[in-house]
Amino acid sequence: MSQGPRSGLAAVSSALLAMSRHLEVRDVLKTIVASARELLDAQYAALGVPDDHGGFAQFVVDGVSDEQWKAIGPLPRQHGILAAMLKDAKVERLADVRKDPRFEGWPSAHPDMSDFLGLPIRDGDEVIGALFLANKNCPKEYGGCGFTADDEELLAILAQHAAIALTNARLYERSRELTIAEERSRLAHELHDAVSQKLFSLRLTAQAATALVDRDPARAKGELHQVAALAAEAADELRAAVVELRPAALDEDGLVATLRTQIQVLDRAHSARVTFAGRGVKALPAAQEEALLRVAQEALHNALRHSGAEHVDVTLDRRGAGAVLRVTDDGRGFDPRTVRRAGRHLGLVSMRDRASGVGGTLTVESEPDKGTTIEMEVPGG
């Protein structure tokens, strides 16, 4: 195989491990491209995922600066050599891509390329991408191709594992979409049940106040106070549901900022004091951040609606490459020996499932009249 700076079994192993480490499709694509370029010592690398309309649904490059990529313009169409790889599903190794009769040129800002190695990425009979490299960093005697048969063999091995990593990432994202849909359905049912009960009580109490206002103003006044209290409780339910229905902030703002914002809202919406501290936590894999957020929301839900707590403290601290979330309340607590019954009521089973699903652990400490602490730890990326 080519004797580049990252050749050898250790380099191949490192590239394959890097590809299997990520779960987001975009992260997998970037890792595949970067690994291929480094492993084969090329100046440029790219990977395109085709759409159904003659273009690319995603196109990732390595070796091109962000400024240069913006100057190049829109994503390329499936034409020339790219189309050949996707249509014919075979390897293309060229001494000079510019001299190939299928070459159709490139935008003015596009870097100049000569020697070329590309091949399709296949999942069974389906071509799910095209991976290609250009400008191998080696002497090109007499204009010969910089890429060798060994390079071709190595890239083929990489492409096979890339197909597995990309397919797994797609399955993971579909699973996440289903999980989000299930989460929204759960929240919709919860919101419907809680707010419907409050509004029903609100209507009955208002009717009672109307009937009493002429013959017993004092009792009518008491009923109106109850109307105000029920309306406030319904508003609390709505605010809490709105907070839980905002997962997009996690992608935009990160876990620490999202938790801080949501806890500020909960602190204003509830009579209990809710505080948050985040210390030294770095960005974590997206799946772990979402799991931490959901467990925090579930634990806060329990503390604010079921425990009778006056103070709920949430902390998120760095622990090695990962993080540990801790939600502590001074509410009524429960006996861990009745954890089966409490687990169903407090969502402990789903919290444990979320933690284990991202390689983490969840522990629960509680005692009657002495509050509850829920701790979740994740290992990081």
Salt bridges, closest charged atoms under 4 A:
GLU24 OE2 - ARG176 NH1 2.69
GLU38 OE2 - ARG6 NE 3.04
ASP62 OD2 - ARG37 NE 2.53
GLU92 OE1 - ARG102 NH2 2.94
ASP96 OD1 - ARG98 NE 2.90
ASP100 OD1 - ARG102 NE 2.87
GLU104 OE1 - HIS79 ND1 3.48
ASP112 OD2 - ARG98 NH1 2.81
ASP115 OD1 - LYS140 NZ 3.83
ASP151 OD2 - LYS136 NZ 3.55
GLU152 OE1 - ARG93 NE 2.87
GLU183 OE2 - ARG186 NH2 2.89
GLU183 OE1 - ARG354 NH2 2.52
GLU190 OE1 - ARG186 NH1 2.92
GLU190 OE2 - HIS301 ND1 3.57
GLU190 OE2 - ARG305 NH1 3.20
ASP193 OD1 - HIS192 ND1 3.51
GLU233 OE1 - LYS198 NZ 3.86
ASP236 OD1 - ARG239 NH1 3.19
GLU237 OE2 - LYS198 NZ 3.97
GLU237 OE1 - ARG305 NH1 3.04
GLU244 OE1 - ARG186 NH2 3.49
ASP267 OD2 - ARG273 NH1 2.71
GLU290 OE1 - ARG176 NH2 2.87
ASP317 OD1 - ARG279 NE 2.70
ASP317 OD2 - ARG326 NH1 3.98
ASP335 OD2 - ARG337 NH2 2.99
GLU367 OE2 - LYS370 NZ 3.65
GLU375 OE1 - ARG326 NE 2.93
GLU377 OE1 - ARG319 NH1 3.01
